[in-house]
Amino acid sequence: MIIGIGSDLIDIRRIEKTLEKYGERFIQRLFTETEQAKSEGRRNRVESYAKRFAAKEACSKALGTGFRRGVFWRDMGVVNLPGGKPSMVLTGGARRRLEEMLPPGMEAQIDLSITDDHPIAQAIVIISALPPAAGTGGTGGVG
């Protein structure tokens, strides 16, 4: 059952200007270490940060809070699953909010789609509540 949906579009040039103006301060404030390592290792560094920015915005919308109620930028991190599929790991206030949303006895699944076509980056997040997988008993895959 879907319990949250969020989407976001961002102008990549906006992120580029922000990176030029604030540089490391912007990166450290918004992005997890995993996201930084992934983006800094990319040829299209700015586009990588823009997609991750859009993913965080989309996830905050799917959580129904935006960046309020204890949900912060670094509480949501884009990670790649073993096959390469992007997903989100939630910590701190974002994880607490997700746990509030989950019906009793259910586990969370976060699906993420990110893309870019200069000058736009886009992200869509769908949060689903699923019955627990055999042998588990928590909110799977949310860090």
N, C-alpha and C positions, 0 to 999 in steps of 0.2 A: 504494500500500500504506500502510495506517495504521500509524504508528510511535509515536503517543502520543495519549492522550485524557485530558482533565481537565475537571472541572466544579466549580462553586462556587455556593453560595447565601450571601447576606449580608443581614442585617437592616439596612435603610437607616437606621433610628433609631440603630444603633450608629455608623455613619459620621457621622451628624449630631452625636452627642454628642462624638465624637472631633474633629470640625472645630471645635465650640464650645470644647473644652478646649485643643487644641493648634494650631488654626488653620493659619497659614502654615508652621509647623515641620513639621506632618504632611504638608501638600501638597508642600512642597519635598523631603521625604525619600522620598516614594513615587511621585510623578507626574512624567512628562516635561513639558517646556515645551509640547509639542503638546497633551497631555492637559489641562494647566492652562488653556490658551487655549480649548480646546473646552468644558470644564466651566464656566469662569468666564463664558462667553458664553451659557450656557443659563439659561432661566427656572427649570428644575428642577436647580439646581446640585448639590445633595446627591445626588440620584438619579444624576446623571451621574458623580460621583466614586464612588459605590457600585458602579455597573456596571463601571467601570474597575478598581476594587479587586478585584471578583469575577473579572474577566478575567485579571488578573495571578495570582491564586490558581490559577485553572483552568489557565493556561499553565504555571505552575511544576509542577503535577501532571502535565501532559502531557509535560513534559520529564523527569519521573521523579525530580526532585531536591527539590521544594519550594524553600524559600529557604535552600539549603545548597550546598556545593560551588561557591562563587563566583557563585551566581545571586542577584542583588539586585533589589529592586522596580523601580528605574529602568532595569534592563536589558530590561524588557518594556514596550512602549508600545502603546496602542490607537491606531490610525490608521484613517481612512476612505479607501477606495479611490475613484478618480474617480466611480464610480457611486453612492457612499455606503455600500457594504458595509464593515462593520468588519473589521479584520484586526489582526495584531500585527507590530510591528517589533522584532526582537531585536538587542541589542548586548551587548558585554562577555561576562560569564560565561554568560548565557543563550544567546547566539549560539554560544559555544564548545561548550556542552553539546549544542545542536542539531546542530552539525557532527559531534560524536562519535556521535550517534544515526543519522546518515544513512548508508545503504549507499553504497559507492563508486560514483561516477558518477551519483548521483541528486541531485535538487533538492528543497528543502522547499517545501511549501505549507501555510500555516496558515489554517485556517478558524475563524472566531469567530462565535458567536451570543451577543448580550447583550440582556437585557430586564429590565423591572422592573414589578412590580405591588405598590404600597405595601402592606406594609412590606418586601417582599423584592425584591432584585436577584439576577439569575442570569446566569452565563456558562458557555458550553461551548466548549472548544477542541479541535480535531482537527488533529493534525500528520500530514501525509502525505508520503511519499517518492515522487517522480515522476521519470520519465526527463527529461533536460534538454530544454527547449524549443529549437527550431531557432535557432541563432545565439547561444545563451547558453552559459554554462559554469560557473555558480556556484550558490549557494543563493539562488534567486530569491525576491524579496520579503521578505527577512528583515533588511534594513538593514545 
